[in-house]
Amino acid sequence: MTDELFDVTGKVALVTGGTGGIGGMIARGLASRGVRTYIAGRDAQKAASVADEISKLGECIPLVGDLAEPEGVAALAAAFAEREDALHILVNNAGALGPDSLAESTTDSWDRIMEVNVRAPFQLVQHLVPQLRAGVRPDDPARIINIGSIGGLHIPNWEAHAYGASKAALHHLTRSLAKKLGREGITANAIAPGPFPTSMTDTAAETVRKNVQTYIPLERAGEEKDVQGVVVFLSSRAGAYINGITIPLDGGYMAAL
Ligand SMILES: NC(=O)c1ccc[n+]([C@@H]2O[C@H](COP(=O)([O-])OP(=O)(O)OC[C@H]3O[C@@H](n4cnc5c(N)ncnc54)[C@H](OP(=O)(O)O)[C@@H]3O)[C@@H](O)[C@H]2O)c1
């Protein structure tokens, strides 16, 4: 039985960075629940092969764009708009790390982190506002879901100056988009994950493992179903009245600090 409250069938989603890690988890969660899911990454071959894999669960279409470049953001939006008139769920998930200590950060690494983590989500929304407007249904807003980080909510025990600032900025941008677009029936919320096992965070590494044991009350890293649950909640009727918040998805890490 499908529970109407959490039903997302028939919607269209775009997940940036859906070619890997948390984005792949989100894409699998949406595609398997009847959402036509577009995934985007920088490499056409990789995107096509990941989309093939996800297509075993549900409809998944690969798109390409380097989000570090405004042209790449525009190209991705144009490729989406060529295929779809309406967008119900935009997941700004792609993210970048870099050398980020006071000693090692450079202009290039700083800019790249800000470009991918803050500028691209904003510009993608700018480009796709017409499709998001077309995705608004009575009693069911179009959704923007930004993937922030607990790194934007606290200062970790390692140096991540630009990354932390970029994620705090993304959480703030989420609120300003919620205010601007809410009146048009488009909500914006952020999810701030703690450690999830991806190519960005090796949760099997000794230091991360210790960190998880020490700081996370649930004593485990995040898993696929954890992020899928929050995205499905936010994307379905159940989450229709949630607007402008950042949800820590961290097993209690932030609460216990
Ligand atoms: N993993 C964690 O523990 C954790 C914790 C908190 C927050 N997050 C956030 O969660 C999001 C996903 O991270 P992840 O851990 O899943 O990382 P990941 O495994 O490294 O995946 C990042 C994705 O972003 C895409 N990407 C990176 N740079 C891009 C660019 N310039 N243009 C277009 N796409 C780009 C990559 O796609 P291609 O390689 O195909 O281009 C890749 O699929 C990020 O925003 C990250 O900051 C992760």
The ligand as an SDF file (V2000), in Angstrom:
LIG
                    3D

 48 52  0  0  0  0  0  0  0  0999 V2000
   29.8700   12.4460    3.0590 N   0  0  0  0  0  0  0  0  0  0  0  0
   29.7350   13.1620    4.1470 C   0  0  0  0  0  0  0  0  0  0  0  0
   30.1160   12.7350    5.2380 O   0  0  0  0  0  0  0  0  0  0  0  0
   29.1010   14.5240    4.0890 C   0  0  0  0  0  0  0  0  0  0  0  0
   28.8420   15.1890    5.3040 C   0  0  0  0  0  0  0  0  0  0  0  0
   28.2300   16.4350    5.2750 C   0  0  0  0  0  0  0  0  0  0  0  0
   27.8770   17.0030    4.0620 C   0  0  0  0  0  0  0  0  0  0  0  0
   28.1550   16.3450    2.8930 N   0  0  0  0  0  0  0  0  0  0  0  0
   27.7400   17.0000    1.6550 C   0  0  0  0  0  0  0  0  0  0  0  0
   26.9830   16.0930    0.8820 O   0  0  0  0  0  0  0  0  0  0  0  0
   27.1310   16.3910   -0.5020 C   0  0  0  0  0  0  0  0  0  0  0  0
   27.5400   15.1360   -1.2370 C   0  0  0  0  0  0  0  0  0  0  0  0
   28.8130   14.7370   -0.7520 O   0  0  0  0  0  0  0  0  0  0  0  0
   29.3700   13.2410   -0.8600 P   0  0  0  0  0  0  0  0  0  0  0  0
   29.9430   12.8940    0.4350 O   0  0  0  0  0  0  0  0  0  0  0  0
   28.3460   12.3880   -1.4970 O   0  0  0  0  0  0  0  0  0  0  0  0
   30.5910   13.5160   -1.8390 O   0  0  0  0  0  0  0  0  0  0  0  0
   31.1320   12.7170   -3.0990 P   0  0  0  0  0  0  0  0  0  0  0  0
   30.9520   11.2510   -2.9140 O   0  0  0  0  0  0  0  0  0  0  0  0
   32.4940   13.2550   -3.3210 O   0  0  0  0  0  0  0  0  0  0  0  0
   30.1700   13.1970   -4.2490 O   0  0  0  0  0  0  0  0  0  0  0  0
   30.1670   14.5290   -4.6520 C   0  0  0  0  0  0  0  0  0  0  0  0
   29.3610   14.6280   -5.9170 C   0  0  0  0  0  0  0  0  0  0  0  0
   29.4000   15.9760   -6.3330 O   0  0  0  0  0  0  0  0  0  0  0  0
   29.7140   16.0190   -7.7130 C   0  0  0  0  0  0  0  0  0  0  0  0
   30.5600   17.1710   -7.9860 N   0  0  0  0  0  0  0  0  0  0  0  0
   31.6870   17.5490   -7.3350 C   0  0  0  0  0  0  0  0  0  0  0  0
   32.2000   18.6480   -7.9110 N   0  0  0  0  0  0  0  0  0  0  0  0
   31.3840   18.9690   -8.9500 C   0  0  0  0  0  0  0  0  0  0  0  0
   31.3910   19.9900   -9.9260 C   0  0  0  0  0  0  0  0  0  0  0  0
   32.3650   20.9050   -9.9910 N   0  0  0  0  0  0  0  0  0  0  0  0
   30.3910   20.0080  -10.8420 N   0  0  0  0  0  0  0  0  0  0  0  0
   29.4090   19.0680  -10.8070 C   0  0  0  0  0  0  0  0  0  0  0  0
   29.3590   18.0750   -9.9120 N   0  0  0  0  0  0  0  0  0  0  0  0
   30.3330   18.0240   -8.9950 C   0  0  0  0  0  0  0  0  0  0  0  0
   30.4390   14.7280   -8.0360 C   0  0  0  0  0  0  0  0  0  0  0  0
   30.0660   14.3220   -9.3310 O   0  0  0  0  0  0  0  0  0  0  0  0
   31.1270   13.9340  -10.4960 P   0  0  0  0  0  0  0  0  0  0  0  0
   32.3640   13.4030   -9.8220 O   0  0  0  0  0  0  0  0  0  0  0  0
   30.3800   12.9120  -11.2840 O   0  0  0  0  0  0  0  0  0  0  0  0
   31.3470   15.1980  -11.2210 O   0  0  0  0  0  0  0  0  0  0  0  0
   29.9290   13.7540   -7.0120 C   0  0  0  0  0  0  0  0  0  0  0  0
   28.8830   12.9470   -7.5180 O   0  0  0  0  0  0  0  0  0  0  0  0
   28.1690   17.5090   -0.5750 C   0  0  0  0  0  0  0  0  0  0  0  0
   27.5200   18.7460   -0.7150 O   0  0  0  0  0  0  0  0  0  0  0  0
   28.8820   17.4110    0.7630 C   0  0  0  0  0  0  0  0  0  0  0  0
   29.4540   18.6360    1.1310 O   0  0  0  0  0  0  0  0  0  0  0  0
   28.7680   15.1310    2.8850 C   0  0  0  0  0  0  0  0  0  0  0  0
  1  2  1  0
  2  3  2  0
  2  4  1  0
  4  5  1  0
  4 48  2  0
  5  6  2  0
  6  7  1  0
  7  8  2  0
  8  9  1  0
  8 48  1  0
  9 10  1  0
  9 46  1  0
 10 11  1  0
 11 12  1  0
 11 44  1  0
 12 13  1  0
 13 14  1  0
 14 15  2  0
 14 16  1  0
 14 17  1  0
 17 18  1  0
 18 19  2  0
 18 20  1  0
 18 21  1  0
 21 22  1  0
 22 23  1  0
 23 24  1  0
 23 42  1  0
 24 25  1  0
 25 26  1  0
 25 36  1  0
 26 27  1  0
 26 35  1  0
 27 28  2  0
 28 29  1  0
 29 30  1  0
 29 35  2  0
 30 31  1  0
 30 32  2  0
 32 33  1  0
 33 34  2  0
 34 35  1  0
 36 37  1  0
 36 42  1  0
 37 38  1  0
 38 39  2  0
 38 40  1  0
 38 41  1  0
 42 43  1  0
 44 45  1  0
 44 46  1  0
 46 47  1  0
M  CHG  2   8   1  16  -1
M  END
$$$$
